[in-house]
Amino acid sequence: SSKVAEAFDKGIQCHVEVEEGVFFTDMRPLDLITIISILCDNAIEATPKDGTVHITIDSANGKIIFSTKNPGYILTPDDRTNFFTKGYSTKTVHTNSGLGLYNLRDIVLNQYHGSISLWNEETDILFEIII
């Protein structure tokens, strides 16, 4: 994918794992692609050179599970509160910033009534979307 090629050009490794199994979803294909793109973009942009991004797509109990893990920093309470707020960004260059996670939240929570989890494992940042 172009996202993985972009990461490679930046010296970032991407490990993409799609678990075996059959995925059934009533999601519109565009929404599915949007979720994957936003998660990948954010993980790659937050990862320093020589870092590794892990992306997994799995399913359980009739739900699709998207997860990312990337090197980052310890999330503050403000980060956890503001990450999904329209216009919020941790990027130093703010070109069209602050809309991706806001749009992701809208798709996951409002359109599909799914869940979003965000946490740290040491300084790694993990996202999990269940729809």
N, C-alpha and C positions, 0 to 999 in steps of 0.2 A: 504494500500500500504506500501511498505517497507520504503518509505520516511517518511510517517506519523509515522510509528513505530520507526524509527530512531529519529525523533523529540521528540516523547514521552519519549524515553530513556534519552534524554538530558533535560527533564523537560519543553519542549516547546509544547504548544497546537497548533494543526492545525485544522482550520475550513475550510473544503472544501465544496464548494457549486456549484452544477451544475444546472443551471437554466433549468426549464422545456421548452421543445420545441424540434423541430426537427433540427438537425445539418446536413447540407449538406456541403461537402467540397471536393475539388479536391486534397487536400493535401495527400501526401503519409503517411500511418500510422506511419512509422518510424519518419518522420519529426514532426508529431503531438506529439508523445511520447517524442521526444527530446526536443521540446519547453516546454512541461509541466515539464519534469525532470529538465531542466536547471533553470526554474523559481522557482520551489520548492526548489531545492538544494541551490540556492543563498539566498532565503528568510529564509530558516531554518538556514543556516550557519551564517547569519547576525543577527539572533535573540538571545538575551541573555536568559539564563535559566529563567523560569517562564514567558517568553514572549508568545505572540500568533501570529501565522501566519494565514492570511486570503487568501484563494485561491478561485477564482471564474472563472467559465467557462460559457460563455453566448453567445448569438448570436443576431444579429440585421442586417437588410438590407442585408441578404445573406452572412454576414461575421461572423467569430468566434472571440470572444473577450476573451482573457486570462488576468486575472489580479491577482496581488499579493499585499498584504499590510503587512508590518512587522515593528516592532520597529527597529530603527537604529539611524541615526544622520542626521544633516543638511548637505545635499550634497553641496560640493563646486563647483565652475565653472570647476575646474580641474576634479573632479569626473564625472561631466556630460559630459565632453569632452572625458575622457579617459576610462570610464566604458566598452566600447565596443571595445577598442583597444586590439589587440592580445598581450597577456602577461601581461596586467594590472591586478592587484589584490590588494584588501585591506586586504586580509588574512595575518595573521602573519606567518602561515606555508604554504609555497608555493609548495605543492605537486600537480603537474598538474594544477596549478592555472593560471588564465588569459585566458583560452580558452573557457569557457562556454558561457559567454556573447558575445564574438567575434563570436562563432559559431551560437548563437541565432540570432545575427544581420545578418549574412550571409543568414541563412534560411529565416528569415522574410522579409528582404529588397530585397535581390538579387534573391532568388528563387520564392518568392510569391508576391513580390511588396506590402507588407503590411506596417504597421506603428508600431513604438515603442515609447511609452511615458514614461518618468521617472520624478517623482516629489516628493516633500515632502508635508505632512500634519503634521505640527509641526515637530516632529522628526521621524515620521513614513515615511518609504520609499515605494512608490507605483510604480509598473510597470504595463503598459497596452500594450498588443500586439493585434493588429487587423489584421486579415488575411481574 
